[in-house]
């Protein structure tokens, strides 16, 4: 797997402000610590995985606060499997 760089993340968010990148990463790490799943595959530490999510475009300033809501909405929208009692 290729190395992730701060420049990759800055290019993705379209801002040369490292301070803003840190705020985005910290918010995502807080979400992960509250149980949100990782959006990409990997086995790195949480900071590296968060930067990978940002560089991949999965986490942006536009969707950072919507990610937990989307997961909860998707979890509620999954149909339940029918049990044998329900089909008869």
C-alpha positions as CSV (number, residue, x, y, z in Angstrom):
1,X,0.0,0.0,0.0
2,X,1.4,3.4,-0.9
3,X,2.3,5.9,1.7
4,X,-0.3,8.6,2.6
5,X,1.0,12.2,2.7
6,X,-0.4,15.4,4.0
7,X,-0.1,16.8,0.5
8,X,-2.5,14.1,-0.8
9,X,-5.1,15.1,1.8
10,X,-4.7,18.8,1.2
11,X,-5.1,18.2,-2.6
12,X,-8.3,16.3,-1.9
13,X,-9.9,18.8,0.3
14,X,-8.9,21.7,-2.0
15,X,-7.3,23.8,0.7
16,X,-3.6,24.4,1.6
17,X,-4.6,25.0,5.2
18,X,-3.1,22.3,7.3
19,X,-5.0,23.6,10.3
20,X,-8.3,22.9,8.6
21,X,-7.1,19.4,7.7
22,X,-6.3,18.7,11.3
23,X,-9.8,19.8,12.4
24,X,-11.3,17.5,9.8
25,X,-9.2,14.6,10.9
26,X,-9.9,15.2,14.6
27,X,-13.6,15.2,14.0
28,X,-13.4,11.9,12.0
29,X,-11.3,10.3,14.7
30,X,-13.9,11.3,17.3
31,X,-16.6,9.6,15.2
32,X,-14.5,6.5,14.9
33,X,-14.0,6.4,18.7
34,X,-17.8,6.6,19.1
35,X,-18.2,3.5,17.0
36,X,-18.3,4.7,13.4
37,X,-16.8,2.1,11.0
38,X,-13.8,2.8,8.8
39,X,-14.9,3.7,5.2
40,X,-11.8,2.1,3.6
41,X,-10.0,-1.2,4.0
42,X,-6.7,-1.3,5.9
43,X,-5.0,-2.2,9.1
44,X,-3.2,1.0,10.1
45,X,-3.6,3.1,13.2
46,X,-6.6,5.3,13.5
47,X,-4.8,8.5,12.5
48,X,-3.4,6.9,9.3
49,X,-6.8,5.4,8.4
50,X,-8.5,8.7,8.9
51,X,-5.9,10.4,6.6
52,X,-6.5,7.6,4.0
53,X,-10.2,8.3,4.2
54,X,-9.6,12.0,3.6
55,X,-7.2,11.4,0.7
56,X,-9.6,8.9,-0.9
57,X,-12.4,11.5,-0.8
58,X,-14.6,9.5,1.5
59,X,-14.4,12.2,4.2
60,X,-14.8,15.9,3.4
61,X,-15.9,19.1,5.1
62,X,-19.2,18.7,3.3
63,X,-20.1,15.2,4.6
64,X,-18.2,14.9,7.9
65,X,-21.4,15.6,10.0
66,X,-23.6,13.5,7.8
67,X,-21.6,10.3,8.0
68,X,-23.0,9.0,11.3
69,X,-26.6,10.0,10.1
70,X,-26.1,8.1,6.9
71,X,-24.9,5.0,8.7
72,X,-27.9,5.1,11.1
73,X,-30.3,5.6,8.2
74,X,-28.8,2.7,6.2
75,X,-28.9,0.5,9.3
76,X,-32.6,1.2,9.8
77,X,-33.5,0.8,6.1
78,X,-32.2,-2.8,5.9
79,X,-35.1,-5.3,5.6
80,X,-35.4,-7.9,8.2
81,X,-35.3,-11.5,7.2
82,X,-38.5,-13.4,7.4
83,X,-38.9,-16.1,9.9
84,X,-40.7,-19.4,9.1
85,X,-43.6,-18.3,11.3
86,X,-44.1,-15.1,9.2
87,X,-44.3,-16.9,5.9
88,X,-47.1,-19.2,6.9
